[in-house]
Amino acid sequence: MAFFKIAFSFPEHDSDDDSYEVLDLTEYARRHHWWNRLFGRSSGPIVEKYSVATQIVMGGVTGWCAGFLFQKVGKLAATAVGGGFLLLQIASHSGYVQVDWKRVEKDVNKAKKQLKKRANKAAPEINTLIEESTEFIKQNIVVSSGFVGGFLLGLAS
């Protein structure tokens, strides 16, 4: 973490040694957020409002809920895709459906190429999103760590 300090000289003193007042800009920036000027002292980031224990609990509970839902939706999606593929195989084997697998493979390869093109075009937006997410996690490390722990517990339950 970089610290920026500015020293001011006060020449009005009559002593031989110069007096300097050190102003730590990082502390100044922390105390003077734009939202404090706009909305007052009671508003601000979550780190300034709640204790560490409260932040961990809030992150853990929301993480557990997200993990639990992710697990349930993931199981449902896997069941639907697997079941659909199984039904297609049974229908194909029984003779109800004739699948042109060469055409399926060709279409899948075509879709892969289109996805790669779009992924290369979207790279700047993705990098910006990653940078913003990283900055958010750094600023709210306690809540983020609680969320990750809760998410993993939600996946396990």
KATANOR-V557142 format. One record per residue. N is the residue number from 0. RES is the residue in one small letter. PSI is psi as a letter, one per 30 degrees, with the letter a starting at -180 (none if undefined). OMEGA is omega in whole degrees, 0 to 359 (NA if undefined). BURIAL is + if it has 24 or more other C-alpha atoms within 12 Angstrom, else -. Layout:
n=N res=RES psi=PSI omega=OMEGA burial=BURIAL
n=N res=RES psi=PSI omega=OMEGA burial=BURIAL
This chain:
n=0 res=m psi=k omega=182 burial=-
n=1 res=a psi=k omega=177 burial=-
n=2 res=f psi=k omega=179 burial=-
n=3 res=f psi=k omega=180 burial=-
n=4 res=k psi=k omega=178 burial=-
n=5 res=i psi=k omega=179 burial=-
n=6 res=a psi=k omega=179 burial=-
n=7 res=f psi=k omega=178 burial=-
n=8 res=s psi=k omega=178 burial=-
n=9 res=f psi=j omega=185 burial=-
n=10 res=p psi=f omega=183 burial=-
n=11 res=e psi=f omega=177 burial=-
n=12 res=h psi=k omega=183 burial=-
n=13 res=d psi=g omega=181 burial=-
n=14 res=s psi=l omega=181 burial=-
n=15 res=d psi=e omega=180 burial=-
n=16 res=d psi=k omega=179 burial=-
n=17 res=d psi=k omega=176 burial=-
n=18 res=s psi=k omega=179 burial=-
n=19 res=y psi=k omega=172 burial=-
n=20 res=e psi=k omega=183 burial=-
n=21 res=v psi=k omega=178 burial=-
n=22 res=l psi=j omega=179 burial=-
n=23 res=d psi=j omega=185 burial=-
n=24 res=l psi=f omega=179 burial=-
n=25 res=t psi=e omega=177 burial=-
n=26 res=e psi=e omega=178 burial=-
n=27 res=y psi=e omega=180 burial=-
n=28 res=a psi=e omega=178 burial=-
n=29 res=r psi=e omega=182 burial=-
n=30 res=r psi=f omega=186 burial=-
n=31 res=h psi=i omega=177 burial=-
n=32 res=h psi=l omega=180 burial=-
n=33 res=w psi=e omega=181 burial=-
n=34 res=w psi=f omega=175 burial=-
n=35 res=n psi=e omega=178 burial=-
n=36 res=r psi=e omega=184 burial=-
n=37 res=l psi=e omega=187 burial=-
n=38 res=f psi=f omega=180 burial=-
n=39 res=g psi=l omega=186 burial=-
n=40 res=r psi=f omega=185 burial=-
n=41 res=s psi=f omega=179 burial=-
n=42 res=s psi=l omega=179 burial=-
n=43 res=g psi=a omega=180 burial=-
n=44 res=p psi=l omega=184 burial=-
n=45 res=i psi=f omega=182 burial=-
n=46 res=v psi=e omega=183 burial=+
n=47 res=e psi=f omega=187 burial=-
n=48 res=k psi=e omega=190 burial=-
n=49 res=y psi=l omega=178 burial=-
n=50 res=s psi=l omega=181 burial=-
n=51 res=v psi=e omega=181 burial=-
n=52 res=a psi=e omega=179 burial=-
n=53 res=t psi=e omega=179 burial=-
n=54 res=q psi=e omega=180 burial=+
n=55 res=i psi=e omega=180 burial=+
n=56 res=v psi=e omega=179 burial=-
n=57 res=m psi=e omega=179 burial=+
n=58 res=g psi=e omega=180 burial=+
n=59 res=g psi=e omega=181 burial=+
n=60 res=v psi=e omega=179 burial=+
n=61 res=t psi=e omega=177 burial=+
n=62 res=g psi=e omega=179 burial=+
n=63 res=w psi=e omega=179 burial=+
n=64 res=c psi=e omega=180 burial=+
n=65 res=a psi=e omega=179 burial=+
n=66 res=g psi=e omega=179 burial=+
n=67 res=f psi=e omega=178 burial=-
n=68 res=l psi=e omega=179 burial=-
n=69 res=f psi=e omega=179 burial=-
n=70 res=q psi=e omega=182 burial=-
n=71 res=k psi=e omega=180 burial=-
n=72 res=v psi=e omega=178 burial=-
n=73 res=g psi=e omega=178 burial=-
n=74 res=k psi=e omega=179 burial=-
n=75 res=l psi=e omega=180 burial=-
n=76 res=a psi=e omega=179 burial=-
n=77 res=a psi=e omega=178 burial=-
n=78 res=t psi=e omega=181 burial=-
n=79 res=a psi=e omega=181 burial=-
n=80 res=v psi=e omega=180 burial=-
n=81 res=g psi=e omega=178 burial=-
n=82 res=g psi=e omega=178 burial=-
n=83 res=g psi=e omega=178 burial=-
n=84 res=f psi=e omega=179 burial=-
n=85 res=l psi=e omega=178 burial=-
n=86 res=l psi=e omega=178 burial=-
n=87 res=l psi=e omega=179 burial=-
n=88 res=q psi=e omega=179 burial=-
n=89 res=i psi=e omega=179 burial=-
n=90 res=a psi=e omega=179 burial=-
n=91 res=s psi=e omega=180 burial=-
n=92 res=h psi=e omega=180 burial=-
n=93 res=s psi=f omega=178 burial=-
n=94 res=g psi=g omega=179 burial=-
n=95 res=y psi=e omega=184 burial=-
n=96 res=v psi=k omega=174 burial=-
n=97 res=q psi=j omega=182 burial=-
n=98 res=v psi=k omega=176 burial=-
n=99 res=d psi=j omega=187 burial=-
n=100 res=w psi=f omega=177 burial=-
n=101 res=k psi=e omega=178 burial=-
n=102 res=r psi=e omega=177 burial=-
n=103 res=v psi=e omega=180 burial=-
n=104 res=e psi=e omega=179 burial=-
n=105 res=k psi=e omega=179 burial=-
n=106 res=d psi=e omega=179 burial=-
n=107 res=v psi=e omega=178 burial=-
n=108 res=n psi=e omega=177 burial=-
n=109 res=k psi=e omega=179 burial=-
n=110 res=a psi=e omega=177 burial=-
n=111 res=k psi=e omega=180 burial=-
n=112 res=k psi=e omega=179 burial=-
n=113 res=q psi=e omega=178 burial=-
n=114 res=l psi=e omega=178 burial=-
n=115 res=k psi=e omega=178 burial=-
n=116 res=k psi=e omega=181 burial=-
n=117 res=r psi=e omega=179 burial=-
n=118 res=a psi=e omega=179 burial=-
n=119 res=n psi=e omega=179 burial=-
n=120 res=k psi=e omega=184 burial=-
n=121 res=a psi=g omega=185 burial=-
n=122 res=a psi=e omega=180 burial=-
n=123 res=p psi=e omega=179 burial=-
n=124 res=e psi=e omega=180 burial=-
n=125 res=i psi=e omega=178 burial=-
n=126 res=n psi=e omega=178 burial=-
n=127 res=t psi=e omega=178 burial=-
n=128 res=l psi=e omega=178 burial=-
n=129 res=i psi=e omega=179 burial=-
n=130 res=e psi=e omega=179 burial=-
n=131 res=e psi=e omega=179 burial=-
n=132 res=s psi=e omega=179 burial=-
n=133 res=t psi=e omega=179 burial=-
n=134 res=e psi=e omega=178 burial=-
n=135 res=f psi=e omega=181 burial=-
n=136 res=i psi=e omega=178 burial=-
n=137 res=k psi=e omega=182 burial=-
n=138 res=q psi=f omega=182 burial=-
n=139 res=n psi=h omega=187 burial=+
n=140 res=i psi=e omega=182 burial=-
n=141 res=v psi=e omega=179 burial=+
n=142 res=v psi=e omega=181 burial=+
n=143 res=s psi=e omega=179 burial=+
n=144 res=s psi=e omega=175 burial=+
n=145 res=g psi=e omega=179 burial=+
n=146 res=f psi=e omega=181 burial=+
n=147 res=v psi=e omega=178 burial=+
n=148 res=g psi=e omega=179 burial=+
n=149 res=g psi=e omega=179 burial=+
n=150 res=f psi=e omega=179 burial=+
n=151 res=l psi=e omega=177 burial=+
n=152 res=l psi=e omega=178 burial=-
n=153 res=g psi=e omega=177 burial=-
n=154 res=l psi=e omega=183 burial=-
n=155 res=a psi=f omega=184 burial=-
n=156 res=s psi=none omega=NA burial=-
